[in-house]
Amino acid sequence: MSVRELVVLGTASQVPTRHRNHNGYLLRWDGEGILFDPGEGTQRQMLRAGVAAHDLNRICVTHFHGDHSLGLAGVIQRINLDRVPHEVTAHYPKSGQRFFDRLRYATAYRETVRLTEAPVAEDGTIARTGGYTLQARKLSHPVESYGYLLAEAEGRRMLPERLAAHGIKGPDVGRIQREGSLNGVSLDDVSEVRLGQRFAFVMDTRLCDGVHALADGCDLLVIESTFLDEDEQLAVEHGHLTAGQAASVARDAGVRHLVLTHFSQRYSEPEEFERQARAAGYEGELTVAHDLLRVPVPKRR
């Protein structure tokens, strides 16, 4: 059975708290695992969440601030210690290659796994698999930062009542799917478009074109909301979003499920993030993330 869910490993911003670890997010997508922004302590959070090194196929780093990347050293060494049997691919801003190199080789260890480096230098598609495409879009932060979008291709949903009306059954159903028509009946006559699912991961950034492009039409959007709305000027100065800004993006983009995360240590009441997000007019499903939370990707439309 395929599983599509987000496992939240950490939700703090620059400073962790007693209740919030530094960043870390695992997306389970069918048989693959994509780890986003492994901050300090990610390896321990993986243990607490029941995530193994063998679950990882990709690592995506948005930028090289410590709360988003200091856990790389431990995660990479754990992948090698556990002798993960498959290739693991790492995506990160190319401008931060020196930081990636330092983290990858921070201490001595034995390399046993093929870790492929796939740095990101511009907007566009960075990976294609049989189940999805992975895209990157540049964000607006004091250091170069990219957000990521995982998009499933459109499919077709067969409509039993239309198939029956045209007398198509058994092996002929597969035939019309493969060939596009059968005895004068087209595939469009007996099916409809099934939208592919979309997941976006947007971390440290001001409002910019990249944020809106990543969020557009998402089923599940994970987005930073470091500040509350009354601290918007701080957000702008430091390259971050407020709860209201993040929710406005989701509202305008038609996001189905919004996950707010990356909270400043100055706030102790998570309910206020939800209140401000709703005040911004977002009416979809809303989650204010906490460590070790699991969020399923919404079912197909």
N, C-alpha and C positions, 0 to 999 in steps of 0.2 A: 504494500500500500504506500502510495506516495505521500510525503509529508512536506508541507510548505509552512514554515513558521519562523518567527523571529525569537531568538533567545537573547535576552538582555543580560549582559554580564556586568556592566557598570554604567552609571549615569551621572557621575560628577563631572564638573568642568575642571578648571585648573587645579583646585585643591580638593582632595578626597575628604569625606567626612566619616563619622562613625557608621553611617548607614549607607553611604554611597561610595563605591569603588570608582577608580578612574574608568574611562570609557572602555567599551568592549561589546561587540554585537555579533552574534552568529546568525546568519540566515541559512536555514535548512531549506533546500529547494530540490525536492524529489531525492535523488541519491547523492546530491552534492552538499557541501558545506562551505559557505563563504564567510570568512572572519573579517569584520570591519573594525578598523582603528583600535588595535590592541594596546591599551594603556598599561601602566604599571599595575601588576597584580592580576593580569588577565589569566595567567596559567592557573592560579588558585581558584579564580572564579569559574573557570572551565570545569575544574574538579567538582566544585559545589553544584554546578548546573548539570552535571552528567554529560559533559562534552569532552570527547577524547581527541587526541591529536589525529587519530585515524579519520576523524570526521571532516578534517579540513582539506579542501581542494584548492581554494584561493584565499589570499589575504589581500585586502584592499585598504590602503592607507590614504586618508584624505589630505593630510599635511603633516609636517614634521615638528609640531609642538609636542612636548613630552607627554601630555595627558592623552594623546592619540597614538603614540608610537613607542613609548619606552618599554612596553611589554613585548615588543618584537623579538628582542634577544632571547628571552625565555621561551617564547612560543616556537621560534625556529629551532632552538636547541632541543626542545621536547619532541618536535617532529622527528628529529634525527635520532634522539635517544630511543624513541619507540619504533624506529625503523618503519615509518609509514610506507606502505608498498606502492603508492602511486605518486605521480608528479604533483607538486604543489606550485602554483603560480602566484607571484607577488606583484601587485600593481601599486604604484606610488608616484608622486610627482617627480619627473626626471631631474628637476632642479635640486632635489634633495638627495641625489645619488650618494653624496658623501656621508649623509646621515644614515642612509640605509646600510651602506658598507660598514660603518662603525658598529651599528647594532647587530648586523649579521655576524660579524666577527669580533664581538665585544670581549669574548673570552675563548679559551681553548676548548675545543670539542671535536668529536669525530663526525665528519659529514657522511651520512649513509643514504640520504634522500636527494632526489633530483629536485632542487628548488630553482624554478625558472624565474628570472627577473624580467618583468615587462613594464618598464617605466612609462608614465603618461606625460606627453609633451603638448598635447592639444586636444580640443574637443573632438569627439567622434567615437566610433565603435572600437573597443579595445579587445573584445573576445567574442567568438561565435561558437556555440555548441549546438547539439541537436535539440536542446531544450530551451535555449534563450540566447539573446545577445546581451552583452554588457557594454554600456556606454559611459563615457566620462564627460563632465562639463565643468569648466572653470568657474570658481566662485570668487568672492571678494573678501579677502582676509589679509592681514599684514604680511604673511608669508604665502607663497603659492599654494592654493588649495583646490582640490577637485571633489565634486560630488559624483555619485555613481547611480546608474539606472539599470536595472535588470528588467528586460522586456521579453515576454513570450510572444512568439509569432501568432497571428490570427489563425483560427482553425475553422472547421465547419461542424455544425450541430445538425445531425440528421433528425427529421421530423416524422415520427411514426405515422401520424394521420395522413400526411401527404404521400408517404411511401405506399401506404395501404390504398389510397385513392388511385394511385397509378399502377397498382398491382405488382409492386416491386418488393421482393422478400428474399430471404435466404442469401445464397451466394451473390445474387444480383445487387444487393446493397453494397457489398464491397466493390463490385465491378463498377458501379456508377461513381463511387468515390474515387476510384483509381483513374477511370477514363473520362469522367466529366459529363457523360451523357449515356443514355441507354434507350434504344428504340424510340428516339425522338423526345425523350424526357431529359431535361438538363439537370445538372446537380443543383442549380439554383431553384428549380421547381420543387425539390424535396428536402431542402436544407436551408439553413441560415448561417450567417457569419457568427462565429464564436470569438469574442474579443480575447486576446491574450492577456494574461495577468501582468501587472507592472508593479515593481517595487523600487523605491528610490531612497537613497541615503544621503542626507544633506547635513553636513556638520559646519564648522565655524565659518560664518560668512555674514556679510551685510546683505540687504536686499539687492538683487542683481538679476540680469537676464538668465543666468545659469540656474538660479533657484527656481524660477518659474518654469523653465524648460524641463527640469528634472521632475517637478511635481505634477506636470500636466497629465491628467487622466489616471493617476496612480490608484491602485487598489490599496496599497499600504505605503505610507510616507513616514519615514523616521527623520525627524528634523530637530535641530538644536533650538532651544529657547532659553538661552543662558540667563536672560534678564526678564523681569516684569516690566510692564509698559511704562511705569513711572520712571524707569531708568533707561529710557530709550536713548538719551544722549550718550550714556556710557556704552550702550550697545554699538552705536554708530562709531564711536571713537576706537573701540577695541575690535571691531569687525565681527559683530554678533547680531543675533535676532532677539526680539522680545517674544513673549507668548502670543501677544496680539498680532504681531507681524507674521509669525509662523502660521497662525490659524487663518489669517487673511489670505496667505498664499494657498493654503489647502482649500479654502472656500472657493477662491477664484479658479482653481485648477480642477475642481470636481473630485477631490480626493475622497475615497470611501472610508478609510480608517487612518486617522492621524495619531502618530506617536510622538509626544513631546519628550525631550531628554536634554542632557548636558546642562545641568542646573548649577548656577553659582552657589557657593557655600554660604552666601549671605542670607539665603532664604531657607526657612524651616517649615513653611506651610505649603505643601504641594497643591493643595486645593485651590490656591489662588491662581495657579497657572491654568487650571481647568476653567475657573470662572472667567478669566480674561480671554481665554480662547473662545469660549461661548459668547462673550460680549462682542467679539469681533465678527460674529455671524456664522461661525462654522457649525453646521448641523449634523455632520456625519458622526461616525463612531470615533470616540476620542479616548486616548489612553495617556495619562501622565505616568511615564515609565518609572519603575523602581528596579533595583538590582534583582536578578534571578527570575524576572518575569518572562513568561512565554506568551507570545502574541501570534495567533494563527493568521495567515494570509487569508483575506476574505474569499469566500467561494466565488467562482466565476459568475459574471453577470448573467 
